Amino acid sequence: VQANNYSTFYDDQRQNWSIMFESEKAAVDFSKQVCIAKCNSSPVLESVLYQDLLLGEGQGVEGGDSLEVAYTGWLFQNNGLGQVFDSNVNKDKLLRLKLGSGKVIKGWEEGMMGMKKGGRRYLIIPPALAYGTQGVAGRVPPDSTLVFEVEVRRVKLAKECSGSDGLSVSSRDSPAPSPVPSSDGFSAD
């Protein structure tokens, strides 16, 4: 994914190609379909598949950084998107998380590394890196592959988090309950 609605890729002959889309929506939709096609062509999905939809700006996030995220999660069913099982897109609260803290499913921890503020990414997460054989009662059946569209709205880099006295510079980002895992009935595993 490139700026100005361009995508670049190469074919099986290692020939480089660029496509310019007429709109951001067309570019994003194409990128989502590429990610789903990658998933459907994998004999077994063992790791997180991700596809950037929009790149965002600034430095890529890494372990220890704090993020505020808007997301929607779908069940992956019949080789495509099934029903939505969770979303905070139309809610007032963004999901706050600290990468590497183990408070969200492993697939998120892995799939969000390197994202930038304003970036959007599509994640397809195998059951072992999501809710596994347990699932989530009434929402996620056991052994479900999940699809998330995540958008990083705010970033606080770990190295910016403390001042010279070691105390937090900003109280705005104090820990708040997060919809994944606790208050929506999700558990850390």
Secondary structure, DSSP 8 states (H G I E B T S, - for coil): --STTEEEEE-TT--EEEEE-SSHHHHHHHHHHHHHHHHHT-SS--S-EEEEEE--BS----TT-EEEEEEEEEEEETTEEEEEEEE-TTSS--EEEETTSS-S-HHHHHHTTT--BT-EEEEEE-GGGTTTTT-BTTTB-TT--EEEEEEEEEEE-GGGSB-TTSSBS-STT-----IIIIITT----
